[in-house]
Amino acid sequence: MRNKKKRSNLLKFIITLLMILIGSIFLMYSVFYPLKNYDIVKRYSEKYNLDPLLVMAVIKTESNFDKNAKSTKNAYGLMQITDTTAEWAATKMDIEFNSTSQLLNEEYNIRMGCWYLDNLREEFGSLDLIIAAYNGGRGNVEKWLNNEEHSEDGSSLKSIPFPETDKYVKKVNTNYKMYKLLYK
């Protein structure tokens, strides 16, 4: 009788563990690292030769998939684009930008964000520099690369003087690694 009870308890324990594991996997995929708007991300990632999982990591870091997100620095939408950046990018992309409300449109925001990541890649090449420029501004990254305190070789950064940008680069990289782990 005692052995049957032990086996029954062991079986219940194993089933509970399996349920926790399955629930954790579900949470990782659907809640913590979702693929929201993936069809749009994939389309513009392909157009601008980007890894869609990198774009997902940027979106997660920027807005956590809140299409109506607005930062304290007046950046809007999924990829947190400012009006100033949107006006400049729209001119380069040969598209119209008439109002901030356009940045709340998922497709418009992702299209512009992917174009901008590609534009930064053309200038900087390195993923860390691209991410740093996306957050801290290309002009700041250029200054840091020309400053021996932050760059030994003028092409990579040994330190990022803006704590927010340093944290941002680390967070995007972590999210990107998780997306690759889960979806590659």
C-alpha positions in Angstrom: 0.0 0.0 0.0 2.8 2.4 0.9 4.6 1.8 -2.4 1.4 2.6 -4.4 1.0 5.8 -2.5 4.7 6.8 -3.1 4.3 6.0 -6.8 1.1 8.0 -7.0 2.7 11.0 -5.3 5.8 10.7 -7.5 3.5 10.6 -10.6 1.6 13.6 -9.4 4.9 15.4 -8.8 6.2 14.6 -12.3 2.9 15.7 -13.9 3.1 19.0 -12.0 6.7 19.6 -13.1 5.7 18.9 -16.7 2.8 21.3 -16.5 5.1 24.0 -15.0 7.6 23.3 -17.8 5.0 23.5 -20.5 3.5 26.7 -19.0 7.0 28.2 -18.8 7.7 27.5 -22.4 4.3 28.9 -23.4 5.1 32.1 -21.4 8.5 32.4 -23.0 7.1 32.2 -26.5 3.8 34.0 -26.3 4.2 36.5 -23.4 7.9 37.4 -22.9 9.2 37.0 -26.5 6.2 37.1 -28.8 6.3 37.5 -32.6 3.7 40.3 -32.8 3.4 42.0 -36.2 5.8 39.4 -37.5 4.4 39.5 -41.0 5.2 43.2 -41.2 8.6 42.8 -39.5 9.5 40.0 -41.9 8.5 42.0 -45.0 10.6 45.1 -44.1 13.5 43.0 -42.7 13.8 41.3 -46.0 13.5 44.6 -47.9 16.4 46.1 -45.8 18.4 42.9 -45.3 17.9 42.7 -41.6 17.4 39.7 -39.3 13.7 39.9 -38.3 14.6 38.6 -34.9 16.9 41.6 -34.4 14.0 43.9 -35.3 11.8 42.0 -32.8 14.4 42.5 -30.2 14.5 46.3 -30.9 10.7 46.5 -30.7 10.6 44.6 -27.5 13.2 46.8 -26.0 11.8 50.1 -27.3 8.0 49.6 -26.7 7.4 46.1 -25.5 5.0 45.8 -28.5 2.8 48.8 -27.4 1.9 50.4 -30.7 0.8 53.5 -28.8 3.9 53.9 -26.8 5.3 57.4 -26.3 8.6 58.1 -24.6 9.6 61.0 -22.4 11.7 62.1 -25.4 8.6 62.2 -27.7 9.4 59.0 -29.6 6.4 57.1 -30.8 5.2 53.7 -31.7 6.6 50.2 -31.7 10.2 51.3 -32.7 10.0 54.6 -30.9 10.7 57.1 -33.7 10.8 60.9 -33.0 9.1 63.4 -35.3 12.5 64.8 -36.2 13.9 61.4 -37.2 10.6 60.6 -39.1 10.8 63.9 -41.1 14.4 63.2 -42.0 13.9 59.5 -42.8 10.7 60.1 -44.8 12.7 62.5 -47.1 15.4 59.9 -47.6 12.9 57.2 -48.1 10.8 59.3 -50.5 7.6 58.8 -48.5 5.3 61.3 -46.9 5.3 62.1 -43.2 2.5 64.5 -42.2 1.9 63.8 -38.5 2.9 62.0 -35.4 -0.2 59.8 -35.7 1.5 58.0 -38.7 4.2 56.7 -36.2 1.4 54.9 -34.3 0.6 52.9 -37.4 2.4 49.6 -37.0 3.4 49.1 -40.6 4.6 52.7 -41.1 6.6 52.6 -37.9 8.2 49.2 -38.6 9.0 50.2 -42.2 10.7 53.4 -41.1 12.5 51.7 -38.2 13.8 49.0 -40.4 15.0 51.5 -43.0 16.7 53.5 -40.2 18.5 50.3 -38.8 19.7 49.6 -42.4 20.8 53.2 -42.8 22.8 53.0 -39.5 24.3 49.7 -40.6 25.6 51.3 -43.8 27.4 53.8 -41.7 28.6 51.8 -38.7 28.5 48.1 -39.7 28.9 46.7 -36.2 25.7 45.6 -34.4 26.7 47.3 -31.1 27.3 50.6 -32.9 24.1 50.3 -34.8 22.1 49.7 -31.6 24.0 52.5 -29.8 23.3 54.9 -32.6 19.6 53.9 -32.8 19.3 54.9 -29.1 22.0 57.6 -28.5 22.2 59.2 -31.9 24.6 58.7 -34.8 26.4 62.0 -34.0 27.1 60.8 -30.5 28.4 57.5 -31.7 30.7 59.3 -34.1 32.0 61.5 -31.3 32.7 58.4 -29.1 34.5 56.7 -31.9 36.8 59.7 -32.3 37.5 59.9 -28.6 40.3 57.7 -27.2 38.6 57.5 -23.9 35.7 55.5 -25.5 37.4 53.9 -28.6 40.9 52.6 -29.0 40.7 52.0 -32.7 38.0 54.4 -34.0 35.8 51.6 -35.2 34.5 50.0 -31.9 33.6 51.3 -28.5 35.3 50.1 -25.3 32.8 52.2 -23.3 29.5 54.1 -23.9 29.4 57.3 -21.8 25.6 57.5 -21.8 24.4 55.0 -19.1 21.0 54.8 -20.8 22.5 53.9 -24.2 24.9 51.4 -22.6 22.0 49.7 -20.8 20.0 49.8 -24.0 22.7 48.1 -26.1 22.9 45.3 -23.5 19.2 44.9 -23.3 18.7 44.7 -27.1 21.6 42.2 -27.3 20.0 40.1 -24.6 16.6 40.2 -26.2 18.2 39.3 -29.6 19.9 36.3 -28.1 16.7 35.1 -26.5 14.8 35.5 -29.8 17.5 33.6 -31.6 17.5 30.9 -28.9 13.7 30.5 -29.1 13.0 30.9 -32.8 16.1 29.9 -34.8 
